[in-house]
Amino acid sequence: MSKTLKKIGVMTSGGDSPGMNAAIRAVVRTCAYHEIECYGIYRGYEGVMEGDFVKMDARSVKGIINKGGTVLKSARSKAFRTKEGRQLAYEKLTEAGIDGLVVIGGDGSFTGAMVFNSEFDFPVMGIPGTIDNDIVGTTHTLGYDTALNTVVEAIDKIRDTASSHNRLFFVEVMGRDVGHIALNVGVGAGAEEILIPEEDLGLDRLIDSLKRSKASGKSSSIVVVAEGDKIGKNVFELKDYVEENMTEYEVRVSVLGHMQRGGSPSCFDRVLASRMGVKAVESLLEGKSNYMVGLKDDIIQITPFDQAVKGKSKINKELLRVSDIMTV
């Protein structure tokens, strides 16, 4: 490795996700292993522009691998979207002697890093941290696996109430643009229907499906709805429509919201974060820049930022078929 870099900064940006702390830990300790100084940057791009840096060593990150959220905090920055904001960020990094940057975040964070790199030729690498799993170039983003486990556990508890009172529950999960969470937890939790942005089930077909479930002997039902589903304006409109057309059901709505982002990361996410952190730092030391690290075929690989943020992750068609069969 060339080791031309002397100081690497690490930051978390955008929405938090379980595994971010494990990734911070991996970046810091990989820097220590290669005898490179590492600086934590608080509050994402806001902290870059304010020079809110703290030197970190291997002991600075003890005891955080199991914690959710991010010890470096996170924020969304409007100022960094301006040329003046990015110029200020560059000046602050240069003043501190930081000559490489690892950004842990989603597509918005990577877009900012890509623009920053193009304007100042500043070395940047990305680690995908988002529970939506909506970034091209990796089969799993940090926090996705943990979020699936969190949601399945919640739905299992909701089903206890649904079956006790012969109720129909609409459970809304995160997924504004993609339905990865809804599809996987729907299959994993045994939902009667799964509504995702990629597949327009339609109100009439939804009613027909629920009536078939009722006729087959089911006294209660769980319908998992991605927040970006296009059938109704929102999940409460779906509830009203079903109540009007299936008076035999008591219908309830449970919006899981931000609880899906919290909690201790799963073993999978901790290991993935560790692997990604090592790859991000070592890629920078090899002279690579403007890439995101990701998992493909159980190998940590790198994908250019523009491919990662401009592409659209695809829903698993085979899993869609499995979900149809399981709802018989």
N, C-alpha and C positions, 0 to 999 in steps of 0.2 A: 504493500500500500504506500501511496505517495506521502501521506501525512502532511500535505502542504497547508492544510487548515490548522489553525492554532486554537481557535475558540468557536465552539458551536452553541447556538442558542436553541432552546426547545420551548414550545408554547402549545397551548390548547385553545381552540377557537370554535365558535358556533355552539350548537347544543352539546351538552355533556353526554357522555355515554360510559357505561361500566367498562373498565379496561384502560381508560386513559391514564390513570395513575400507574398502572403496570407498564404502560408504554413509556411514560416519563422516566420511570425507574430504569428501564432497559436502555434508554438513550443515555442517561447520566452514567450508568455503570459501563456501557460500551466505550464512552469517551474516556472514563477512568482507565479502562483496560488498555486503551491505545495511547494513554498519556496525553490526552487532549483536554483542555479546559472546557467545562460545560456551564452554561448560564441558563437558569430558568427565567422565563419571561411571563410576568403576571398579566392576566386579563387579555390574552390574545393580541390582536393588532393594536388595540388601545394602549397596551403596555409597551409595545414596541415603540410607538410614537412618543410615549412619555419617558422612555428609558427606564422602565420599571424592571430592572434585571437583578438577579441574585445568583451569586456563584454557588454551584452545587457540586458535591463530591459523592462518592459511593455511600457514605454514611448519611447524607442528606435525605436519601430516599428509602431509608429503612422503614419497615412497617407500613408501607403504602400499597403493596401489591394486592392486598385483599380489600382495599377501600374503593367504594364507588365515587362518582363525581371526579373532580380534578383539584389537586392541591394548588395548582397554578391558577385556578379560577378561569373563567371563560367569559367572553363578551362578543357582541356583534358590533362592528365599527363602521359607522357611516363616513367618518373622516378619512379612513384608509382608502375609501373608494375614490378619493380625489387625488390628483397628481401632487398637490401640496402636502397631503397627508403622507403619501408614500415617500416623498422627498425627505420629510421630517423623520420618518422611520429609518430611512437609509442613513441619515446623518447620525441618529442615535446609535445605531448598530456599529457604525464606523468609529464613532467616539469611544465605544466600549471595546473595540478591537474584535468584535464578533464577526467572523468571516464565513459562517455557514449557518443554516437555519433548518430545523425540523419542525414542521407544522402538523399537529395532530388535529384533525377536524373532518369536515365534509366537503361537498362540492363547492360551496361558497368560499370556504377557507382556501381551497386549492386554486380557485379562480383568482383570488387575491394574490396568492403566492406566484402564480404563473405570470400575472401582469407585472408584479414586482421584479421578478427575474428578468423579464423582457426589457424593462426600463433601466435596470441597474446592473444586469449581469451578476446578480447576487445568487450564490449557490443555495438552492432550496430542495428539500425532500419532504414528501408528505406521507403521513400514516393515516389511513381512513378510520375515523372514529365517529360512527353514527349508527343508531340502532335500526335505521330503516333498510340498511343493506342495499342502498340504491346507487352504488358507484361501480362503474365498469372497471375491470382489471383485478377484481378479487371476488372469490366466492363468498367470503365472509368479511364484514367490516367489524371493527371493535365494538362490542356491546350488543351485537345482534343476537348471539347465542344466549347471553344472559337475559335479554329482553324476552326472548321466546320462553325461557323457563319461568320468568316472572309472570307472564301473561297466562301460560298454561295453568300455573298454580292458582291464579285468581279465578280463571274460568271453572276449574274443578270445584272451587268453593261456591261459585254462583250456581253451578249445576245442582248442588245439594239443596239450595233454596228452590230452584226451579222445579225439581222433581217433587219436593215436599208440598208445593202449592199448585201443581199443574199449571205452571206459568211458562210463557214464552219470553226469553230474554234476548234483547239485542245488546251485544257487547262490542263497543267501539274501541278499536285499537289504532295505534299510530300507523301512518302510511298515507301521506298526502298524495304522492304521485305513483307509488308502487304498493303492491299487496303482498310482499314477501312475509311480513309478520302475520297478517290475517290468514293467508293460505296455510302456512306451516302450523300455526297454533290451532287453526280450525280442524286440521287433520289430527293433530296431536291430542286435542281435547275432545274429539268426537262430535264436533258441531254438526247440526242438521243442514245448515247452509253457510256459505262463505261468500261475502260480497266484497269484490276488489275492483280497483279502477280499470284493470286490464280487461275485465269481462263484464259486460253489461247484462246482468240477469234479467232486468225488467221487473216492474211491479207485478204484472199478471203472472209471470213465471214464478216469482217468489211465492205468491199466494197458492198457486197450483202445487208447488213443492211442499209447502207447509201442510196443505190439505192431504197430500199423499202420506206425509209423515203421520198425521193425525189418524188417517184411515188405517194405517198399518199397525196402530196400537200405541203409538207414542203419546204419552200424556203431557209431556213437556218438551220444549225445544230450546236450543241455543243457536243463535245466528250471530256469527262473527262478522263485523263490518269494518273495513278499512276506512279511515276518516276521509279519504279521497274518493270513495265510491260514488258513482255518478247516478245511481238510481233515484235518490231523492235529494232535496236540498240539504237535509241533515238526517241524522239517525232518529230524531224525534218525529220528523215527518213520516218516516217509515213506520214507526210505532203507531201513529194515528191511522195510517192507511190500513194496517193489519187489523187494528181494533175494529175498524168500520166493516171489514170484510170477513173477519173470523171472530165473531162475538163469543165463541166458546172459550177463547183464550184470555187470560189476564196477561197483559203485555207490560214488560218493564224494560228500562234502558239502564245500562251501566257503562259509563264512559271512563275508561281506565286512566287516560291522561298521562300526566308526567310520572306517575308511579312506575311506568314502564322503563324509564331512564335510570331509576335508582337501584340501589342494592349492591351487594358485594358481587364482583364479577365471577363468572363460572370458571372452572379450571380451563376450559377451552379458550376463553377470552384472555386469561392470564398468560397462557402459553403462547397464544397468537400474538399478544402485545409484546412479549419478550422477543419473539422471533422477528417481528416487524421492526422493533427498536434497534436491534443489532444490525439488520439489513439497511436501515435508513442511514445510520452513522457510517457504516463501512462503505456504503455507496458514495456518500459525500467524500470520504477519504480517498476513494478511487477516482475522484474527479467527475463523478456523475452529478447531474443537477436537473431540476425541473421534472422529476419523476415522482410517482406514488408507489409505495411498496404494497404488495398484495399477495394473497394466497391463491395459487392455481395448481390443481392436481397435487395438493399437499406440499407444494414447493413455494417458498417465498421468492417472488419475482418482482420486477419493476415495470411500470406502465407510464408512458408520457402523460403529463398532466392533461394535455388537451384531449387525449383519448378518454381519460378517466372522467372528465367533467362534461364532455360533449356527448358521450355515448349514453345509451339508456339500458339499464339492466333489464334482463328478460325474465319473465315469470316462468316457473317450471311447469311445462305443459304436462309432463308425466304425472306430476303431483296433482294437477287439476283433475286429471282422469281418475286418479286414486280417490280424490275427495268425492267425485260423483258416484263412484262405486260404493264408498263407505256410507253414503247417506240413504241407501236403499231401505 
